[in-house]
Amino acid sequence: MRIYNKYLLTLALVMGAANSLLAFLGNNDLTNYFVVNIIICLGITLLFVHLNPRARTALNGINAVLFGGFAVIIALKIVEFLSGK
Amino acid sequence: MSAIIIGLISVALANTRPYISPEACDLILKTGMENTAALIEELGLRGKAVYLPSAMRDGRSQALIPLVDNRELNLARDKVPGRLVVRYGANPDDMAVAVSTPGSLNIDMLATKPGPTADDIEAAVTYVLTGLLDIASSVSVNMADSQVHIEVKGAKLRYEDIWFYRCLGSPIASIAAAISCEALGKPVRIKEEDYGQGKGRIVLEVLS
């Protein structure tokens, strides 16, 4: 199995399991799903250190966008917490 | 959400595949190999090649095939001249043919020179074989008594009992040897190579 196949399969399995677990726990907030999926994506991408440089550059671009989304959610949560709503 | 993320990653990875088709790469590899094989066979070279680090060979790692077989390689020079037929020792018959191998060219693909430990060599060989070239699933490296033992799982390029491979080793062994000699800063020779049950075993002899 190629390293790309392993990477995508690992992502699909772990994200699927995490989403199922969140759904089983009765989580209805979409931001929680978003944050958990982003953390899984960033973590698994870090584990696949042997991907070639071109693939890594492309994945870094996607991860930067995802991390931006993650940062926005965290910032909104902090504002929400500080404003006491 | 996960489907969107996986979809984006799939598109990104698809765009990072090489521009040259695998068939073209195969053609270029076979052309180079056949030319080198013809040279080796024509000269009747039966000795095992010695892989030299780039520091000993004008900045590029290459393999020396001694013209006279069954003898210890006494490298009398610090740097072997950058020619096809080279003298490597003090004796008149210490002559060899220096050729580039698939492993020689892969050294340039490494971002940094690997260190002389088994872990560093393993990381570098794994990076090239699984990450860059995608011709093996995993690699493990052990060092003991001036020998480097390399186990390759899921190798896609197998050893064939042909003159070229007996002399220079298979492309996988050649890559492992070139990286090991560069990491150790010493010449190495492929001592043994065998494949079976999805595993390949390569033994490299480190020469002083």
Contacts between the chains, C-beta under 8 A, distances in Angstrom:
chain1	res1	chain2	res2	distance
A	1	B	137	7.1
A	1	B	154	7.9
A	2	B	134	5.6
A	3	B	130	5.6
A	3	B	131	6.3
A	3	B	134	6.3
A	4	B	13	5.4
A	7	B	9	8.0
A	7	B	13	7.8
A	8	B	6	6.5
A	8	B	9	6.9
A	8	B	10	6.5
A	8	B	13	7.6
A	11	B	2	7.8
A	11	B	5	7.5
A	11	B	6	5.7
A	11	B	9	6.9
A	12	B	2	7.5
A	12	B	6	5.9
A	15	B	2	3.7
A	15	B	5	7.2
A	15	B	6	7.1
A	16	B	2	6.8
A	18	B	2	8.0
A	19	B	1	7.6
A	19	B	2	5.9
A	30	B	1	7.6
A	33	B	1	5.2
A	34	B	1	5.6
A	37	B	1	5.1
A	37	B	2	5.0
A	37	B	5	5.8
A	38	B	5	7.6
A	41	B	5	5.5
A	41	B	9	7.6
A	49	B	127	7.9
A	49	B	131	7.9
A	50	B	126	5.7
A	50	B	127	5.2
A	50	B	130	5.2
A	50	B	131	3.5
A	51	B	131	5.5
A	52	B	16	7.1
A	52	B	131	5.2
A	52	B	132	4.9
A	53	B	111	7.9
A	54	B	16	4.1
A	55	B	12	7.7
A	55	B	13	5.7
A	55	B	16	4.4
A	57	B	16	7.7
A	58	B	12	3.9
A	58	B	13	6.7
A	58	B	15	6.4
A	58	B	16	5.1
A	59	B	9	6.7
A	59	B	12	6.3
A	59	B	13	7.6
A	61	B	12	7.1
A	62	B	5	7.9
A	62	B	8	5.4
A	62	B	9	6.0
A	62	B	12	5.5
A	66	B	5	6.9
